[in-house]
Amino acid sequence: MRTMNTELQSRFARYAQSFLTGDENIDRNLRLKEEHTFCVLQEARIIMQGEAVSPEEFSPGEIAALLHDLSRFEQFARFQTFRDASSFDHGAESGRLAEADHWLDDLAGDDRRDVLFAIVRHNQMAISDAPSPRAKKLAGIVRDADKIDIFRVFLQYLPQNDDPEITFSLANTRVVSPEILAAIREKRPVDHAKMKNVVDFLAAKIQWVYDLNTATARKIFLDRELLKKLGDFLTDVPEIPALLQTAENDLREGLRK
């Protein structure tokens, strides 16, 4: 199976570390994004193996996963936030950087096009207008891998509660906003710009189970009990248990189909 050149991974690590400042309040978030990137790469590999993707898809999928958050380092350096609404669309900017800084020069035309699409669209509310079936598949794989590792990040950091940027520095108000609650109940995408507090941020992740593109990702959500672990941080919000139960039931039903 054709896999990604390890030099590209080394180049990415050097790039990410070039933004380190010596200020731990800044650097911990930059290191977090470097770690997240390599974890998403590994999750994408697991998903692609589970989905038995073709050898021609495997390496482009790896590259898209590696570069999906390329602009996050510039974003935090410039704006001290990972919130796109307060800075820039990190998917679009990652695609621009991937082209401008020659990260994709070794890819042939169709490979380059499909990888770029996956990078640019991985964070959109929906994947649309794909230039090829493979481009849509790669975007879905990166999107699923990203979601899985974002769960790891906040489940790891929330018990410490010492890095407000993990939850976009949102207020720790312990209620779920009506707009967020309605979107989850209606199983439609949540507009991140409408999130008002930490509970909104966490509750919005329940909706992610309706936006998974692969059976492998659905199985990972169930096997790792991600929804149950999420619920442990929301035990004081009365609307949440029923939403979690519905989402888990729907996940299991989806795997049976």
C-alpha positions in Angstrom: 0.0 0.0 0.0 1.4 3.4 -1.0 1.7 5.5 2.2 2.7 9.1 2.9 6.4 10.1 2.8 7.6 10.4 6.4 9.5 13.6 5.4 6.2 15.4 5.1 5.4 14.5 8.7 8.8 15.7 9.8 8.3 18.9 7.9 4.9 19.4 9.6 6.5 18.9 13.0 9.2 21.5 12.3 6.6 23.9 11.0 4.4 23.5 14.1 7.3 23.9 16.5 8.5 27.0 14.7 5.6 28.9 16.2 6.6 28.1 19.8 7.3 31.3 21.8 8.6 30.2 25.2 5.3 31.5 26.8 3.6 28.4 28.2 0.2 29.9 28.0 0.6 30.2 24.2 2.8 27.2 23.6 0.6 24.6 25.3 -2.1 25.4 22.8 0.3 25.1 19.9 1.6 21.8 21.1 -2.0 20.7 21.6 -2.7 21.3 17.9 0.5 19.5 16.8 -0.5 16.4 18.9 -4.1 16.6 17.6 -2.8 16.6 14.0 -0.8 13.4 14.5 -3.7 11.8 16.4 -6.1 12.7 13.5 -3.6 11.1 11.1 -3.6 7.9 13.1 -7.4 7.9 13.4 -7.7 8.4 9.6 -5.4 5.4 9.1 -7.7 3.3 11.4 -10.8 4.5 9.5 -9.3 3.8 6.1 -8.2 0.4 7.1 -11.6 -0.3 8.5 -13.3 0.9 5.4 -10.8 -1.0 3.2 -10.0 2.0 1.0 -8.0 1.4 -2.1 -4.2 1.9 -2.2 -4.7 4.9 -4.4 -6.8 6.5 -1.7 -4.7 5.7 1.3 -1.8 8.1 0.9 -3.9 11.1 -0.2 -6.1 10.4 2.9 -3.0 10.5 5.1 -1.9 13.8 3.5 -5.3 15.4 3.9 -5.4 14.4 7.6 -1.9 15.7 8.2 -2.6 19.1 6.7 -6.2 19.6 7.7 -5.3 22.0 10.5 -2.2 23.5 8.9 -3.4 27.1 9.6 -4.2 26.6 13.3 -0.7 27.7 14.3 -0.9 30.9 12.4 -4.4 31.4 13.7 -3.4 31.1 17.4 -0.2 33.2 16.9 -2.2 36.0 15.3 -5.5 35.9 17.2 -4.8 33.8 20.4 -7.9 31.7 19.6 -9.0 28.7 17.7 -12.5 30.0 17.2 -13.0 30.6 13.5 -15.7 33.2 14.1 -13.2 35.4 15.8 -10.4 34.9 13.3 -10.6 33.0 10.0 -12.0 29.8 8.4 -9.2 27.4 9.3 -10.2 24.9 6.7 -10.0 27.4 3.8 -6.9 29.0 5.2 -5.2 25.5 5.6 -5.9 24.8 2.0 -4.5 28.2 0.9 -1.3 27.6 2.9 -1.0 24.0 1.6 -0.9 25.4 -1.9 1.1 28.6 -1.3 3.8 26.9 0.7 4.1 23.9 -1.7 3.0 21.1 0.7 1.2 19.4 -2.2 3.8 19.7 -4.9 4.5 16.0 -5.0 0.9 15.1 -5.8 -0.4 14.5 -9.3 -3.3 16.6 -10.6 -6.3 14.6 -9.4 -4.6 13.6 -6.1 -3.8 17.3 -5.4 -7.4 18.4 -6.2 -9.0 15.8 -4.0 -6.6 16.3 -1.0 -7.1 20.0 -1.2 -10.9 19.6 -1.2 -10.7 17.4 1.9 -8.6 20.0 3.7 -10.8 22.9 2.8 -14.1 21.2 3.5 -13.3 19.2 6.5 -14.7 21.8 8.9 -17.8 22.9 6.9 -21.3 22.2 8.1 -21.8 19.8 5.2 -19.6 18.3 2.5 -21.0 19.4 -0.9 -19.9 20.1 -4.4 -17.1 17.5 -4.3 -15.1 17.3 -7.6 -15.0 13.5 -7.5 -16.4 10.6 -5.4 -12.9 10.1 -3.9 -12.7 13.8 -2.9 -15.9 13.4 -1.0 -14.7 10.1 0.6 -11.4 11.7 1.7 -13.2 14.7 3.2 -15.5 12.4 5.1 -12.7 10.3 6.5 -10.8 13.4 7.7 -13.9 14.8 9.1 -14.6 11.6 11.1 -11.1 11.3 12.3 -11.1 15.0 13.4 -14.3 14.5 15.4 -13.0 11.4 17.1 -9.8 13.1 18.3 -11.5 16.3 19.3 -13.5 14.1 21.7 -10.1 12.8 23.1 -8.9 16.3 23.5 -11.7 17.7 25.6 -12.3 14.5 27.6 -8.6 14.7 28.5 -8.5 18.4 29.4 -11.9 19.1 30.9 -11.2 17.3 34.2 -8.2 19.7 34.7 -10.3 22.7 33.5 -7.1 24.7 33.2 -7.1 25.7 29.5 -10.1 27.8 28.5 -9.2 27.7 24.9 -10.3 24.1 24.7 -13.8 25.3 24.9 -13.2 28.6 23.0 -13.1 30.6 26.4 -16.9 30.3 26.6 -18.7 31.0 29.9 -19.2 28.1 32.2 -23.0 28.7 32.4 -24.7 25.3 33.2 -27.6 25.5 30.8 -28.1 24.5 27.2 -29.3 27.3 24.9 -32.6 26.8 23.1 -31.1 27.1 19.7 -28.5 24.4 20.4 -31.1 22.1 22.0 -33.4 22.4 19.0 -30.7 21.6 16.6 -29.7 18.4 18.5 -33.3 17.3 18.8 -33.9 17.9 15.1 -30.6 16.1 14.2 -29.3 19.0 12.2 -25.9 20.7 12.3 -25.2 23.1 15.1 -24.1 26.6 14.2 -21.0 27.2 16.3 -21.5 30.9 16.2 -24.6 30.4 18.3 -22.8 28.6 21.2 -23.0 30.8 24.3 -21.4 28.7 27.0 -19.4 25.5 27.7 -22.6 23.4 28.0 -23.6 24.5 24.4 -20.1 23.5 23.2 -20.3 20.1 24.8 -23.9 19.4 24.0 -23.3 20.3 20.3 -21.0 17.3 20.1 -24.0 15.0 20.5 -25.1 16.0 17.1 -21.8 14.8 15.6 -23.1 11.2 15.6 -25.5 12.2 12.9 -22.6 13.6 10.8 -20.3 10.6 10.7 -19.5 9.4 7.2 -18.1 5.9 7.9 -19.3 2.8 9.7 -15.8 2.5 11.2 -16.1 5.9 12.9 -19.6 5.0 14.2 -18.1 1.8 15.7 -15.3 3.7 17.3 -17.8 6.1 18.9 -19.6 3.1 20.5 -16.5 1.0 21.3 -14.8 3.9 23.1 -18.0 5.0 24.8 -17.5 8.6 23.7 -21.1 9.7 24.3 -21.1 8.2 27.8 -17.9 9.9 28.7 -19.3 13.2 27.4 -22.4 12.8 29.5 -20.2 12.6 32.6 -19.5 16.3 32.2 -23.2 17.2 31.8 -24.8 15.4 34.7 -26.3 18.7 36.0 -28.1 19.5 32.7 -31.5 17.8 32.8 -32.1 17.7 29.0 -28.9 15.9 28.2 -29.5 12.2 29.2 -32.4 11.7 26.8 -30.4 13.3 23.9 -27.5 11.1 24.6 -29.6 8.0 24.8 -31.3 8.8 21.5 -28.0 9.5 19.8 -26.5 6.2 21.1 -29.6 4.2 19.9 -29.3 5.9 16.5 -25.6 5.0 16.3 -26.3 1.3 17.0 -29.2 1.3 14.6 -27.1 2.8 11.9 -24.5 0.0 12.3 -27.2 -2.6 12.0 -28.3 -1.4 8.6 
